[in-house]
Amino acid sequence: MGSIPEAHKSTTVAETVSPSQAVSVEGLTPARVLRSVFREERFFLILSVFIGVFSGLAVVCFRFAIDWCRIYLLGTGAELSPWRLILAPTLAGLVIAVLAIHVFPAARGSGVNQTKAALYIYDGYIPFKTAIGKFIASSVAIGAGHSLGPEDPSLQIGATLASAIGRRMKLSRDRMRLLAPIGAAAGLAAAFNAPISAVLFVIEEVIGRWTAGILGSVVLSAVSSVVVMRWFLGSESLFRIPPVELRRPSELIAYAILGIIGGFASVAFSTGISALRPRCRNMPPWTQYFQPAVAGLLIGVIAMLGAPQVMGAGYEYMDEAMHGQFTWQFLAILAALKIIATLLSFVSGTPGGMFAPTLFVGAMLGAAVGGAEHALLPHFHYAAGTYALVGMGVLFAGFLRVPMTSVFMVLEVSQNYTIIVPVIVANTFAYVISRTLQPTPIFDLLSRQDGLDLPSMEEIREENILRVEDAMQPVSGPVLNAKDPLDSAILAFQGCAASVLMVRMPGHSWACIEREQAQTLLNEGKGAETLGTLLKECEIPYVHPDQPLDTVLRYVDRWPQVPVANRANLSKLDGMISQRDVLERYRDLGRE
């Protein structure tokens, strides 16, 4: 993505305050600081709404641009001209190559990893030129019939608009970093007409974490963008969803089989990209001008030979598959050809997204598996729409590796809760098979091929979190009470080898006394004074066994031992933990 010019780097919060508003931090009272924080939070939420509105408008224009390109390049007739099927994607590939190489080099790819890079590498900065290039190149590519979708480019367009707005508002670096996923959620929600799925995808794949503030901003931007999109394009779903149902629990076996087949199909899909993309990138530079054109030519040949359904996003054909308008044999062929067509388009560097092809393959594969199972076992209830919807979720879970999004995407599209059990069953099988056979998720694979070391959200989710209980030690020596005199502590030290003893203070709080400290106080003639009096200013924050281990790092450099209190009885110690215990546990983790 290149280096960031100094003029475009985000400023600090202090630089956004006018001279009349400038107040030294030392002069602010806690109440004024709190009010300032709340004002900033409200402002950020309002800004999220505006980001959603602008992203929604941009996606509406993007959808119109794709439709116009399709009309002008492929025609409007029911029967597409064979010459147009060949020439449109081929010539479009030549134009796209020139644009991507000389004018918009950042427009290649799907856009998801570029948005993650903006968040984790470039402090939220995305050049506005990227949105323009993505808009033009993706419109031409998808409209001409390249096997790609508009959702991922819409995500990047929304993120780029958010970045531009943040620079215009001179937001702080931390806020700028958050604007990219906020705009991404808005763009994806408008493109997919599914705000819940967009929010989940951004949290699950782009951010990887969420707080109340992040969630509120992402939701507001997604909802406002969908409202704008529906104002212009209507509130209808992408598909005409037929009635879906699960009649007998035994049908779950059929959906499990669909999940297994979908898992293997996902692995084949991702393996093809991982193998072919580096080879195309390592070919001589002059071939970069012709790779999208060759991909377009081959896709046109596939279309001319009887499968024009593989061209473009293919939403209308997914709709037809849901309503049983294809034989299961032809559906299986379409699923295989769509994988091939998408591989050709994507590995050649043609700008466009993977969402729509994933949905297409899933819908065709699901309906094909359902039809084949019904042909073999006629007593099984077969509803093409149900199997197609479940197949969409299967490919989402297996190929894109976003298990939560895959479930809610199907629920949001179908608006039918009865389908959730088949979706969960099938998606689980697909996800497990894909993880087993293809350990690296597709987005992580693409980022590493591009030389970017972006955080893997799946790896983060699968990490074993070290907890306090993994490093804590048993309580050494007796536990003293605040009412005990210092002489009792001296006797306790004489009866054990511990260098530190814990003291139970009033109100479920704790303190500790060291052997040398106790001897010093005794020499000062304070042997008769109670430990509560001597240690009243030395109370220690306690932790619990189930808390993350890094929580203890806040305290262990100030106290020799930190008490580990029982959650059911705060006056009872489950153990003690020191700085040495924490460091040794992390050292052991590095050796594992």
DOLOTOR-71187 format. One record per residue (C-alpha): x negated, y negated, z; residue in one letter. Coordinates in pm, whole numbers, plus 50000, padded with zeros to 5 digits. Each point is the difference from the previous one (the first is absolute). Example, Ala and Ser with C-alpha at 12.3 -4.5 7.8 and 13.67 -1.06 7.14 Angstrom:
BEGIN
487705045050780A 498634965649934S 
END
This chain:
BEGIN
500005000050000M 497004977550017G 498804975450260S 502234973050140I 499114964049921P 499464978450305E 502794976949888A 502505028450022H 499015014050338K 502644995950269S 499494973750266T 500335003450372T 502994990150204V 498114969850131A 499654986949645E 503765001049952T 500664976350291V 500184963249919S 497884975350205P 503104987450178S 500805035550108Q 496485010350093A 499735008850369V 497095017550163S 500695035350105V 498784992250350E 502654972950032G 502935022649910L 502155013350280T 501215036349977P 503534987449927A 498814978749707R 497955028749863V 503055022850021L 502224974749822R 497364995749729S 499855037549946V 503785002649973F 500114971349749R 497365017349788E 501915033050014E 503244983049889R 498194982049722F 498485032849881F 503415017049995L 501474971549795I 497035001849765L 500675037349956S 503504992049876V 498634975949740F 497445026049890I 502865024549954G 502004975049794V 497104991949766F 499035036649969S 503605009249917G 500124973749726L 496675012349860A 501205036149992V 503244990049825V 497954982749731C 497735030549984F 502965023149943R 501334977249724F 496554998849840A 499785038149992I 503475002749845D 499204974049735W 496725017249912C 501805033049970R 502654985149771I 497514982449773Y 497455028349989L 502135031450001L 503324986749869G 503555001550130T 501445029549809G 500985032950159A 497655017749758E 496494986150031L 497994996349684S 497125025449985P 497684973049872W 500854977450291R 499445028550244L 496475003549864I 499054964149924L 501484981750301A 498005016850280P 496885002249781T 499904963149904L 501054990050350A 497055020050132G 497604979849784L 501474967150124V 499945011650362I 496355010949973A 498944965749873V 501974982650275L 498665022850274A 496394997449887I 499724963049912H 502854981250169V 501475019050296F 497465025650125P 501745002750339A 503305010149839A 499045036549952R 501285027450224G 503225003150192S 499504971150243G 500315018350331V 496275003250064N 499374964549885Q 502474988050260T 498335021150270K 496634985749895A 501364964850040A 501095009050353L 496865017850118Y 497204984449793I 500954965949861Y 501884984650294D 503285000149811G 498644982749690Y 501395011049663I 499374977249698P 503254987049854F 498645009649660K 500455036350107T 503784995950022A 500134984349656I 497915027949849G 501995027050175K 503264984549883F 498984997449634I 498025032249960A 502435022150192S 503004985649818S 498445007749663V 498785034650107A 503275012050157I 502144983549734G 497955016449724A 500505034450150G 496915007250206H 500935024550275S 499794976450296L 502394981850231G 500674964450119P 500065005850378E 496274999650077D 499344969349781P 502944982750171S 498365007850333L 496784983449889Q 501824970449846I 501804994150330G 496735002750194A 498304975449764T 502804974550036L 499805003450379A 496244994649987S 500444968849787A 502624986050239I 497755007050298G 497094981549841R 502274971049920R 501144998750364M 496375003250120K 500835028250238L 497475015950232S 498035030549891R 502055023950214D 503264986949855R 498625001549647M 499185036650048R 503595007350096L 501514981549705L 498835025949746A 502085028850146P 502934976450060I 500024990249633G 499415036249901A 503125011050188A 502024972449833A 498835009449650G 500555037150050L 503424995350158A 501204978749710A 498635023949738A 501435030850167F 503194984450142N 499185018250324A 498844977250285P 499685027650263I 497795021549778S 497884969849908A 499464990850364V 499095035650093L 497625004049707F 498134968150081V 499705009450366I 499155036349923E 497514994549718E 498794963850001V 499974987750361I 499915032750190G 501254983650320R 502714976450108W 500984976250275T 503284982250058A 498694969049823G 498695019149696I 503165020849972L 502244969350022G 498104981849727S 499875030149769V 503715007150045V 501014963849939L 497944997649682S 501355033349868A 503634991550074V 499804965049854S 498375012849681S 502715026549955V 502714973650053V 498474978849724V 499615029749768M 503605011050052R 501214964549940W 498655001849646F 500115037249914L 502845013050214G 500055022850302S 500305032849812E 497445027150077S 497445010449740L 502015031849951F 503665010249990R 499885024050291I 502405029549964P 501515016450310P 497315018350197V 500555026450264E 498585030250183L 502675026850015R 498185029050170R 496845001350215P 498705028049777S 499534973949725E 497054986750199L 498005029449867I 500494986549649A 498864965350109Y 496975015150173A 499075016449669I 500394966149832L 497654985250260G 497395026749933I 500164995349622I 499974962350044G 496935002650223G 498065018849731F 501204975449735A 498794971150217S 496585016050035V 499785005149622A 500984963649946F 497434985650243S 497285024449889T 500464988849640G 499524963650100I 496965007550218S 498355019449717A 500864978649696L 499784964650135R 496255000250078P 499275015749661R 501894972749816C 498264972950206R 496575015149931N 500465000749625M 498104974049789P 501294964450055P 501254996149645W 502465028550054T 501814979250263Q 501574980449715Y 501605031349857F 500885021650298Q 503444984050065P 500735001449627A 499105037149980V 502155006550305A 502874981349834G 499535019449678L 500185033550178L 503064989250197I 501624989049676G 499275034149849V 501635017050299I 503044977649957A 500205005649623M 499865037950049L 503194999350203G 499354985350346A 500474962149983P 501215002550362Q 496384999350122V 499514964249878M 500214971050243G 501475002950349A 502805023249888G 502694990250251Y 502835006649758E 498785035549943Y 499735006550373M 503634989450019D 500905024549723E 498135028050176A 502004993350317M 503215004749805H 498955033149847G 499554988149642Q 496865020949934F 499335037250017T 497695011450276W 497455011749743Q 499844965749837F 499804983450343L 496945020950085A 498394990449668I 500704963250066L 498415002250345A 496815015049854A 499884975549708L 500544970350233K 497015010450208I 497905001949684I 501284966549868A 499424982850334T 496485014250023L 499244986449653L 501294965350083S 498534996850349F 496495013549944V 499594978049691S 500254969150222G 503414988849878T 501614977450264P 503105015150157G 501325018850297G 500305035950115M 503324997450184F 502345004249702A 498035029149844P 499985017150340T 503774996150029L 500475012149641F 497905031350048V 501735007050331G 503504995749858A 499335022249698M 498175026150205L 502705000550267G 502865004049756A 498025026449805A 499255020750311V 503624997450111G 501245010549657G 497595029449982A 500985011850348E 503684997949906H 499375019949682A 498275027250199L 502354998850300L 503424987749881P 501465001050352H 497744971050101F 501794966849976H 498294978149743Y 500434962449985A 497534984349759A 500174966350176G 499115014650338T 497035019649869Y 498784970149797A 500134977050303L 498225025150220V 497425004749725G 499324962550004M 499235001750370G 497855030949949V 497684983049752L 499894968650215F 498895020950298A 497615022349805G 498444976049750F 500154965850164L 499665015650349R 502414977050181V 502195024850192P 502184975150187M 500624978349694T 500865030949794S 502865009150235V 501494965350035F 499604992849629M 502355028749916V 502444989950273L 500004963949885E 500495008849635V 502695026550061S 501704981850291Q 500955034650124N 498745012850335Y 500995036249931T 497005003649769I 497454993450275I 499505036450105V 499145012649647P 497734969949952V 498105005950323I 499605037249933V 498804995749641A 497784970050075N 498295018150287T 499005029249779F 498784976649726A 498034978350241Y 498305029350173V 499035016749672I 498694967349857S 497944992550313R 498575034950000T 499005001649634L 499214963149944Q 498544986250327P 499514964649864T 503244980449935P 500344984749655I 499644963550110F 496885008150202D 498635019149704L 500534970249768L 498424975250241S 496905021750043R 499685003949625Q 500034962049984D 497214998050257G 502234986450278L 499935014850349D 503564991450103L 501525015550312P 501875032249935S 503394997250166M 500485037549990E 496665005950167E 500854974250264I 503325017350066R 498235033550033E 497224988050230E 499835015550345N 500324971150243I 497715002650301L 501864993650323R 498974991550351V 500605035850112E 497355011649752D 497244981550189A 501224995250359M 498365017950291Q 501545014450317P 500144976950299V 496695002750186S 500254996750374G 502974990250216P 502464972949903V 500044971950256L 502894977250100N 500084962350027A 500715002450375K 496855020450066D 497114981050159P 496684996949828L 498545024750252D 502275026949849S 498464993749659A 496505003350149I 500945033650156L 501575011549669A 496824991749809F 497965019550252Q 502215030749944G 499775000749618C 497584993349717A 502244975149818A 498604965549932S 503454984249955V 503225006050193L 503494989349894M 502164979450236V 503815000849984R 501194963850032M 503524986750076P 502504998849714G 498685030149807H 496744982349917S 496475013150033W 496514988450089A 496645017050037C 497074996350233I 496435010149925E 497625016050249R 497544970849990E 502834974650023Q 501395017150310A 496575000550166Q 499474963049928T 503384990950153L 499225021450303L 496694981950050N 501974967349995E 501955012250304G 503305007349820K 500335036350101G 503284994550182A 501704980849719E 502455018949777T 499145009049644L 503124981849880G 498674967550145T 496495004949865L 501135010549651L 503144979249948K 498334980549717E 498555031349838C 503065018849873E 499445021349688I 502485004949713P 500995036549979Y 500545021149690V 502005031549929H 498765033349862P 501974997449674D 498764965449900Q 497464996349715P 496455002550124L 499014966449856D 502404983850250T 497435007250272V 497314980149817L 501644968050121R 499205008750363Y 497045023450031V 497384972749955D 501404981250304R 500675028750242W 497915031150067P 503115022250006Q 503494994649859V 502875018750168P 502195022849789V 503444998150162A 502855024749970N 502964985749810R 502545015750235A 498174988550315N 497724970049963L 498555006550345S 498645033449882K 496775002949804L 499665024849714D 496334991749965G 497354973249957M 498144987549695I 496834980149954S 498154983649715Q 497665029649982R 502945024249969D 501434980149709V 496714997249811L 499175036850047E 503425010249864R 499544978449691Y 496495014049958R 501385035350016D 502614990549739L 497244989349762G 498385034150034R 503205019649930E 
END
